[in-house]
Structures are given as C-alpha cells and as structure tokens.
Amino acid sequence: MWCCSGQGRQPYAIASCTSQTRVKPIRVKSGEEQEVPDDFDGPLSERSCRDVFFLLLFLAFWGGMGYVTYLALVGGNMFRLLYGVDSWGNICGVKNDVIGNVSLSGQDMTSKQFLFFYDLTDVSAIFATSTDTVRLCVKSCPSENVTSLEAIQTLAHNGTTVLCRYNVPTTSYVADGVTCPIVPVPRASPFLNRCVPDSLTSGVDGVLSSVSDAFSANTWKTILKDIELSWKDVLILTAIGFGFSLVMTALMRFFAAFIIYLTIVVFILGSLGGTGYLWYRWHSENTADPVGQNVQTFLIAAICATVVTVLVLLLLLIMRKRIGLVVQLFQEAGKAVARMPLLLLQPVWTTIATILFGAYWVVIFLYIYTAGTPVVQSNGYVTFQTDSLLEKLVWYHVFGGLWMLQFLIGCQHVTIAGAVATWFFTRNKKKMQSPISKSMGRLIRYHLGSVAFGAMIIALVQLARIILAYIQNRLKGRAGEVADFCLRCLACCLWCFEKVLKFINRNAYIMIAIYGYNFCKSAQRAFSVLVSNALRVAALNSIGDFCLFLGKVAVVAATVVVGIELLQNRADLTYYPVPIVLGAICAFLIAHCFFTVYEMAIDTIFLCFCEDEERNDGVTKPYYSSVGLRDYLQKQERAIRAKQSKKQQKQQQQQQGYDNDGYE
C-alpha cells in the first residue's frame, strides 16, 4: 500500500445527534491526529484539504502537457497522416507552403485529395510520411489496370488523373519509375485517402472482398440515406431506451428479491444443464468414435464445466445467508436514486468531459506522431526527420491521457458517494438540502488531491501494461517460448493488479466522501471493512453485478424488439436494422449511465451499512439503516445469539459429563 503524508485530522466537539446536525471540528495545530466522534452522523460539512502535494503534482504535470502540446503543434501536422504527403512535402487536399528551394513544393492540392504511389506493392509506404518510392497527389485513383504509357497519357489528356510528375508535359512522359510509374499500374481504390491496389484485398478467402462489397460507396450512401429518413425513429428508440432504463431501475427497487433469486435459479439451472449437455456430448462422441478429436475436446470442456459448477454451488451455499443483504442494498439504492434523480446526470457530465478530452488527446497525439523537420535529399525529394524529443514525450502524453481519464472517473465516484452517504446518514430524508451540489463542492474544495493520487496509481499500472504490450510486440517471434511465456504471465499479473487497485480505489473514494480522510487512510479503512465483510462483498460483487448486467441487456433487448415492430414495415428504408442498431447503442449508453450510478449507490450504501453496524447498537445508538436493513441486522443478531447459546449449552453439557465422570 502506498503511503502519503496527509494532513492530520482535527478532534471534534461532541454535538447533539439529531437529524440535521453535523459535527463541528475543533481547530488544532496541523499534524495532530483527529478521530471520528462516537456521535458521527454522516459526511462532515467542515473538512481540511487532503493530499495537496498530489494536486500540485497533477497541476504541474498538466503544465508539462501544455508544453508538449505547444511542441506538437509547432513541429507536427496531423494532415500529413490523415491525407498523406507527396515526395516534395505537399499535403494532399490542402494548400501548401514552399519548403526551401524545392521547386515542386508549395502547390495547391485542394483538387488532388488522394496519395498515389509509383510502387503500389510497397504496403509499408501507405501510412509512412517518408519512403523511397515516389508519391504523388492525384485527382483520382486508377479505376482500371493501366498497361501502357499511352494509357497514362490518355488519362492525363482526358483530365481523369495525372500519374506523373507535376512539372512534366505529357509529351515527355517516360515510364521509368521516376518521371512516371513503371507499367503496368494495377487498379487501385481509395482507402483513407490512399490509392491501395485491389490486388491487396483480393483472394483472401473472399472475406475482404465480401466486406468491400458489403460496405461499398453505394452501400454507405444507402445507409446514410436510411439514417436521414429515420433519425426521428432513432430519437424515439432512444427515448424508449430511457423509459425502459427508468422502468428497470424501479423494478430493481421494488422487485429486487424476485429478480435476484430468479437470476440465481436460472444461473444454477443453466450451469447444471450446460454441464450435463457437455457430458452427454462426450458420451455420444465417445460411443460413436472413441479415437475422434472431439472426444478429448468435450471431455476437457465437461470436466472444466463440472469444476466451475461445483465451485459456484459451493459459493452460493456459503453465501446463502448474505443474499438477503444484496436484496436490501438493491432496494436502498433504488430509494436513494429516486430521492436524488439528478445523480443520473453525473455519468453524462463525465462522458461529455471524456469525449472533449479524448478529442484533444487524439489530435495532439497525431501532431506528435507527425512532428518532424523537412529535410531535402540529394535527389530533390523531401523527407521529415523525426523530432527525437517528441518521440520520447509521446509516453508523457500517453500517461497524461490515462491519468486524466481516471481522474474524471474518480471525481464522479466521489460525487455520487458523497450524495448517497448524506442520504443514508440523514434520518429525515425529506429535508435534505442539495446533497449532490454539496458533495461536488466538498470534492472540489478538499479532495481533488486525493482523487489525483488514486488516479495516478491506476494510470501508472495501465502505463506499465501498455509498455509491456509494446515490448511484447517488438519481441514477437524473437524472444523464445520461455521469454514469451514469462511476458504473458507478467501481463496477466498486471491486469489482475489493476483490477484489484480499481476495486480498492472505488471504495477508498467512498471513505473519502464519508470521512474526509486522505487517500491512503481511506484505502486502508475501506480495505479493512471489506476484509471483515468478505462474504458479503463476494455476494454483492457476484450476484449484484450480474443482475445489473442483466438489467442492461434487458433494456437493449426491449428497445430492439420495439424497433423491429416499429420499422420492419417501412418501405422507404433499404436497411431497416441500421436505425434499430443505432437506437440500441443509444439505449445501452443510457442504461449504462443509469446502472453505473446504481452500482456506485449500492457500494456506498454497503460501506455505510457496515460503518453503521459497527458504530451503533440499535438501542442507545439507533441505527441509520432503513427498516429492511435493520430487520436483516436483527435476524443476523438473533442467529448469532442462537448459535452462541447452542455452543454454551454444548459446553455446559460437556462440563457436566466431565464432572459426573470425576464423581464416579
């Protein structure tokens, strides 16, 4: 666990525990330890700034990102990659500036949007900015095989396209690979503004050609026309998906028990049925052909399925008493979201911010990738010498993207957790005052440093995974089987490590929202609570997550069914599944936003419930939990007391037996 030098917390004066009071801090010298008071009643309104060093580090890092952006914009040009650049430094499709004394540079290429290669078989040149083969900007790619110099001249005379150097008249054309390409020139089609020979995509089992036919220019025009005709229907399906998401949220609240237990039953029956089917297929294959290849395959699959099924059944048997808690948590999360419906907008803001940042990140990455200084070769061609500094700073840019993405997600988590925790620890929930805005205010004022710290940890692990994948790609086929196996194992370990850290981070953010601790103390506290409630956590993360996934699937499926009924008889649509797919995608995104909030609310209520159970006794210190959760606690307490009573009776009987033996 990482350590951080968080600010010391301040001790609190005891205040009356009412529905509207908040514990006020006593100001003490910085560095003195502060304990949470016994009469703690929810997220504290007065806090101190946490993990300030990491906030300053985050801001300083973004100062560096600004410098990288400046260097990239000055030295790069993403249009070199998007449109291609010819042998004299001209970018196709745009007006160009003159480069040094290169006579063919600085030309207006607005009418010549495609990059043509003299050697169309050089696949590596397609997206390179500097190659040995001559490159030209042309009006159109050769639509037929050009078999002679006369055919090249005819294309130029007709104004179809010019495949030779810009300053050479047609009467001086020579098919020597310098002035004009060597004939024959194969037929080529535009692909990302490059002329790619059709021979590269033909003969690969017919797959690529089939895809090319399916997504030809006419097909795309038809699809776009269908979208234009059905955009209102797409909006209707999106609204329907929104409605189904609301319905599923309500169902999760009011019918959580039925949905969860039905999910468990279906999963058990599916596991048993699938395992039985695999054993049946193995028996059938073994009877028909004992030495057949499928016999071994079905045997291995059946054994694996049996092991998984047995483990699942054992886990469900162990967690059976905790399933009731999952039901109650789903119901409580539904109540919290219903009381604070604006929580559903939090993923929307995060998505918008992510899209805007992602657009910036991609553009700057393209500028970094194309950064270089034009160098005139002895033959008059222009190449671009890579900027060695930016070549190294690309990793800085990658890490900045990862860090910022995790930072945005962390801010969303803390905001939702703070609002839900306020709801949980407020007895009169009808009198809450702006819990979401207050939670966001606490985040901005006190905890941006903690979020930056947690995001940095995840980003570092993700960067390590990217670097490892880069190394694996460079050593592919050259490192040997042992080294390749070790690299794969390391990649798997890093993936698992990232998942664990994300889980801890998520719960640490909840503790930050509740108590205002620094990141390390919050992570330590969250980890301690999760370990002491391991079986509850297992039940919640297995059954709960699966139910939420089924909720998303149900929303999308219902939207698709409505879309089919709505559009299947539309005679004006050529491909009616297109608007249905678009509507389904929008419905999934909306459902994902709904259930992301729902999932975070469940996790927050779970930790609040654990804290409430630990700090209060239900008598002298009333629980903050709802009636349903209190009933669950009382059942748990009765079960524990009954178990302890049986244990004591058994011990007494054993003691009496020992006494009788001694008397005799």
N, C-alpha and C positions, 0 to 999 in steps of 0.2 A: 504494500500500500504506500502510495506517495505521501509525503508529509508536506505541510505547508505552515508557514508562520502566520496563522490567522490572528486577528485581533482578539484580545481577551474579552470574554463576556462580562456583563455587569450584574451584580446581585440585584434582586428585585424586592421591593417592599410588598408586604402582604396586603392584598386588597380584597374586598368582599367579592365572593364568587356569585355573580348574578349573570343574567343573560346578556347584558350589554356592556359589562365592564371588561377592561383589558388591563393586564398587569403593567404598572408603570415602572420603569427602571430607575434605580438609584445610581447616579453618576459616580464613578470611582476612577481611580487612576488607570491609565491604559496598561494592559498586561495582567490586571488582576482577573482571576477566574470568576465566571458568572455561572451559577447553577439555575436550572429551570425550577421555578417555585412549585410547591405542592398544589397550589390552587390554580395551576395553569389551565387556561380556558381557550386555547386556540392560538392561531398565528398572532404574533406580537406586533402591535402597531408602531412601536418605537424600537429601532434596532441601531446597529452600527455597521459601517461599511466592512465588507469581508473580502479577503483575497485581493487587496488593492494592487499588489505587485503584479498579479497576472492580468488585471485590467490594463495597467500601464504597459505591460509587455504586449498585450493584444493591440493596443493603440500604436505602440512603436512598430510592431510588425506591419500594421496597415500603412504606416508611413513608408516602410520599405516597399510594400505593394504599390504605393503611389509612384515610387521611384522606378520600379520595374515597368509599370505602365507607361511612364514617360519614355524610357529607353526603347520599349517595344514600338510605341507609336512613331518615334523618330526614325528608328532603324528598320522597321518592318513594313510590309504592305500585304494584308491578307488577300487582296485581289490577285496577287501572284499565284496563290494556291487555288483560289476559287475559279479564276478564269484562265489561268495559265500564262506563261511568259515566253516570247519567242527568243530566237538566238541572239537578238540585238537589244534585249532588255525591254521590249514593248509588251505591255499587258494587254491581252486581247479584250475587246469590248469596251475600251475606255480610251480617252485621250492621254498621251504620254509626254513626258518631258525628255529633252535631249540629254543623253549620257555622254559626257566628254566630247571626243571627236568622232564618235561612231555615227557614220552618215545615215544609216538606216534606223537609228533610234529616234524617239520623239515623234512618232507617227500617230495619226488619228485612226484608231482601230474600232471605232464605235460600230461600224458596219461589219466588222470581222470578229465574230464572237467565239469562234472555235479554234482550238490549237491543233495543228496538223504536224505530224512527224514524218520526215523523209523515210525513216526506218520504222515502219509500223509494227514490226515484230519485236521491238525493244520495249517490253512491258514495263521495265523499271523506269522508263522515261515518262510515263503517263502523268505522275504526280511530282516529278522532280523539277526543281527550278533551274538546274544546271545539268546538261547532258552533252554527250559528244555528237549525237545525231542532230541534224538541222531541224529547227522548229519554226513554223510559220503560223501566223494568224490568218485564217481563211473565212470566207463568207459562208461556206457550207462544206460538209464532208463529202467525199466522192461517193455517190449513191450506187455506182456501178464499178466493176473492175476496169481500171484504165490500163490498156495493154500496149499503148504506143505513145511516142512523143507527140504525134499528130493529134491524138485524143486529148492530151494535156493542153495543146494549143487551142483545140476546139472549145474546151471548157472555158478557157480564158476569153476567147473571142465572143462567145455567147453570153458572157457575164455571169456564168454559173458559179464558178470559183476559180481562183488563181492558186496553183500549186507550186509556183516557182518564186524565186527571189523577187522582192518588190520592185527593184530598180532595173530589171532585165526585160527588154521588149520581147514579145512573143516570137519575133523572127530570130532571136538569139538564144532560144531555149535549147539546152543541152541536158539530156538525161544522164548526168554524171554523178548524181548524189550530192552535188554542191550547188549548182545553179537550179536544177530540177531534180525530183526524186527519180531513182532508178526504176524503170518499168519492168514488170507490171506493178501497178499500185492496186492493192486489194481494196475491195469495197469496205467502207467504214461507216459507223453510225455514231452520232453524238452521245457521249456519256460524261456527265459532269463537265461539259464544255470542252471535252477532248474528243478527237476523232479516233475511235477504237475500232480496229478491224473486226468484221463479223466472224472471221475465222477463229478468233479467240474464244467466242462463245458458242461455236457450233461443234457438234459431235460429242458433247459431254453427257452421254446417255439421254440426250434430248431434254434434259431438265432445264438448263439455262435457256434453251431456245423456247421451251414452253412458257417459261416465266416471261421471256421477252415478248412473246406473242400475247400473253395474257395482259401484260402491262405496256402495251404499245401506246403510241401517242394518241391514237383514236380512242383506245380504251380509257385512257386518263381523261380525255376530253368528255367522254360519255359520263364517267364518274363525277367529274366536276359539274357537268350539267345536271345530273341527278341531285347532287348536293344543293345546287342553286334552286332546283324545283322543290326540294323537300326540307329546306332549312327550318321552316316553321314546324314541321313534324319533328325534327331533331330537338328543337326547343321544347316541344310538347313532351317528348320522351324524357328529356332532362328534367322537366317539371314533375313528370310521373315518377322518375327515379328519386327525386327529392321527397315526394309524397310517400313512396314506399320506404325510404330511409326513416322518415318520421314514424311510420307505422311499425317498422321493425324495432325502433327504439322503444316505442310504447309496449310492444309485445315482450321485449326483453325485461321491461319493468314489471308488467302485470302477469306474464306467463313464464317467468324465468324458470320456475321449478319444472313445469311441463317440458319446456324446450331443453333444459339441461338433462333431465332424466331421459327424455326421448333420444337425445344425442348419445347418451351413454349406452342405451339399449341398442340403438342402431349400430353403433360402433362395435359393440360386443358381438352382435349377430353377424355383422359384416366380417369381423376378424375370424370368427368360427366358420362362417360359410366359405370365406376365401381359403382358409387353411384346409378345410375339408375338400374343397374343389381341387386344390393342388395335389393332395394325396390321392384323390380319385384319378386325376390325370396321370400321375406317376404309376398307379396300379394298372391303368389301361395301357399306357405305353410299355410298361414292363411285361405285361401279358402278351401284347402284340409283337414286340421286338425287343427282347431283353438287352441286346447289344446296341440298340439305337442311340443316337446322340441325345434325343430328347429325354431319355430315361434319366440320365445323370442331371440334366438341367432341372427337370421337375422335382427330382429328389432333393437337390440343394435348395430349391425355392420352397419346397414343402417344409423342410427342416427349419429354415430361417423363419418362415411364417409361423411355425409352431412355437419357436422360441419367443418371437415377438408377442404372439397371442398370450402365451403363458405369463410373460412379464407384465403385459397390460392388465390381465386379470388379477395378478397379484397386487399390482399397484392400486387398482380400483378397490380391491378388498381391503388394503391397508388404509386407503383414503376415504372409505365409505362414510365415515363419521364427519369428514370435513366437507363433503359435498353440500351439506346444508348451509355452510358458511358461504360457499360460492353463490348459492341461490340468493341469500340475503344481500350479498355485496352487489349482485346484478340489480336487485330491486332498489337498493340505496342509490346506486349510480344513476338509475333512471329518475329517481326523485331529485337528485342534485341537478341533473341536466334540465329537467322540467322547471325547476326553480330558477335556473340561470341559463336560459336558452341561448344567450349571446356567446356562451362558451363554444358553440358550434362554429362561430366565425373565426376562432383562433387559428385553426389549420388553414383557413382561407388566406389570412394575412401572411402566415408563414409561407404558403405556396406562392403567393404573389412576390414576396421578398426573395424567395429562392429562384423564381423564374427571372426576375430582374438581375439578380446577382449572377445567375448562370449565364445569361446573355453576355454580361460584361466579361465574365471569366473566359468564355469561349472566344470572344472577339480578341481579347488580349493574348490568349494562347496562340491564335492564328497569327497575330502580329509577331509574337516571339518566334514562332516556327519559321516565319518567312524573313526574319531580320537578317540582313546581310549587306555588305558593301559591294557595289558593282565594280567588277574588275574586267578590263578589256584585254582579251587574249591576243596573241600574235596573229591569229587568223581573222581578227576583227569581231569575233563573237564576244558576247558579254556573259559572264558568269557572276554569281553572287557568293562572295566569301562569307561564310557563317560567322556571326558575332560570337566569339568564344565566351564572353561574359554572360550574354543572354542564354547561351546554350547551357550554362550551369544554373542560371537563375530560373530556368524553367521549373526546376524542382521546388524552388521557393514559391513560385506561382501555384504549383500543384498543391503544396501544403497549405497555402493560404486559402485555396478553394475548399479543401477538406475542413479546415478549421472553421471557416465562416459558416459552412453548411451545418456542422454540428452545433455551432453557437446559436444559429436560428432555431434549430430543433430544441436545444436546451432552454431557450427563452420561452418557447411555447410550453414546455413541460412545467417550468416553474410557475408560469402564469396560471395555468389550469389547476395545478396542485394547490397553489395559494388560495384560489377561489373556493375550491371544493373543501379544503381543510377549514376555511372560515365557515362554510355551510355546516360542516359536521360538528364543529365545536360551538355553534350558536344554538341555544335552546329554543328561542323563539325565532324560527327560521323565516317568518313573515316580515320581520323588522330588520333584515339585513340591508345595509346601505352600500351599494356599488361594490360588491366583493371583487368583481373582475378588474375594475379600474384600480382599486386599491392594491390588489395583488400585482398588477402590472407596475404600479408606482413603486412598490417595495422592491420589485426586481430591478427597475432602472436606477433607483436611488442607492440600493445597498448591495445587490448580489450579481451585478454584471461580471465582476471579477471571478466569482465562484463558477459562474456558467462558462466563462472563458477558460478557466482552469480545467473543468471537466471536458469541455470540447477539445482542448489541446491534447489531452491524454488519448482520446479516441482518434483524433487526427494523426497523431504520431504512429499509432498502431496501423492505421489504414495506409499511411505513407510507407511503412515498413513492408506491408503486403504488396503495394504497388512496385516498390523497388525489387522485392523478391521475385515477383512475376516478370519484371524486366530482365532480371538475371537469368531466370529460367528460360525465357525466350531467346536470349543471346547464347545460352549454352545448350540449346536444344539439339540433341543428336551428337554432341561432342563431349559431354561431361561424363558419360558412362552410366551404367544402370544403377550402381550404388549411389553415386552422387545425385542422380536424378531422383532416386527414391528418398534420399535424405532431404532434398529440397521440397519434395511433395509433402513429406511429414512436417517439415517446418512451416510450410504454407497452411497446412491443416491446423497446426497448433496456434498459429497467429489468428486464423479465422475463429477458432474456439475462444481464444483470449479476448478478441474484440467483442464477441457476443457476451461474455461474462462482464467485461467492463461496461458495455452499454446497459446491461441489466443493473449493475451497481450504480452507474451514473443516474439512471432513471429514478431509482429510489433515493439516491442522495439528493437529487433536486427536490424531491418531496419533503425530505427532512429540512432542507434549506428553506423551503416555503413555510414550513410549520414553525421551526425554532429560530431560524436566522443564523444557524451555525455557519462556520466556514466549510469549504468543500470537504476537506479531509475528515473533520469531525462528523459531518453529515453522512459521509460514506461509511465511516466506522459505525455510527449509530444505526444506520439502515442495515448494514451487513449483520450486526448483532441481532437486530429484531428479526430479520429474515431467517437467520440460522436457528433461532429459538422457536420459529414457527415454520420449520422446513416442510412438514407435511401439508400444512395449509397452503404454503407457497406452491408446492407441487400440484395440488389440486386446482388452485386458481389459474396457474400458468398452462396447465394441460387442458383441462375441461373448459375453462373460461376463454382462452384464446381460440380454441376450436369452435366454440359457439359463436364468437364474434366473426370468425372466418365464414361460418355457415350463413351468418346474417348478411354479409357482403354478397355471397353467392346468391342468396335468395332475392336480394334487391335486383341484381343484374338479371337473373333468370326471369323474374316477373316483368321487368322492363322489356326484355327481348320478346316475351310472349305477347305483351300488349303491342309492341312494334310490329310483329308479324300480322296480328289481326288488323292493325291499322293500315298497313302499307302493302300487303300482299296482292291486293286487287287494284293497285294504282297502275293504270295502263300507260301513263306518261313516264314511268320510271323504267329504265332498262335494267338496272341492278338495284332492286329494292332492298337487298340486305345492307347496302352501303349506309343509308341513314340509320338503319337499325343498329349497325355496329358502332356508329358514332354516338348514338343515343345510349348504347350500353356502356361505352367508355365513359361518357359523362356521368352516367348513373353510378358506375363503380367509383369514380373520383369523389362524388358526393357521399356515397356510402362509406368510403374510406375516411373522409373527414369526420362524419358522424361517429364512426366506431373508434377512430383514434381518440377523440375526446372521451368517449365512453370507457375505453380501455384505461386511459390515464385517470379518469374518475374512480374506476374500480381499484386501481393500485393505490391511489391516495386514500380512499376510504379504508382499504385494508390496513395500511400503516397507521392511520388514525385510530382504527378499531383496536389494533394491537397496543398502541400507546394508551388508549382509554382503558383497556382491560388491565394494563399494568399499573396505571396511576390511581385508578378509582376502584372502590369495592362495592358500589351499588347501594350502600347503606349510609355511612357517614359522608361518603363522597359519591354522589349519584353519577351514574354513567351518562355520557353524552350520546351514546348509541340509541338508535331507534328501538321501538318495541320489538320488532323482529329480531334484531341483533341481540337485544337483552334476553329475549326468550332463548336464543341459541346459547348465550353465556350461561343462563340458569340451568339449561339442560346439561351443558358441559360440567358445571359445578356439581350438579346432582350426581352425574355419572362418576365424577372423581370421588365424591364423598362416599358413594355406594361401593366403589372399588376399594377405597381405604378402609371402609367398615368391614368388608369381607376379609381383607387382609388382616385386620386387627383380630377379627373373630377366629380366623385360622391360626394366628399366632397364639391366642389365648387357649384354643383347644390343644395346640401342640404343647404349650406350657403345662396345662393340666395333665396331659398324658405323661410328661416328664415327672411331675410331682407325684402322680399315682405310682409310677414305676419306682420312684425313690422310697415311697412309703412302704410299698410291698417289700 
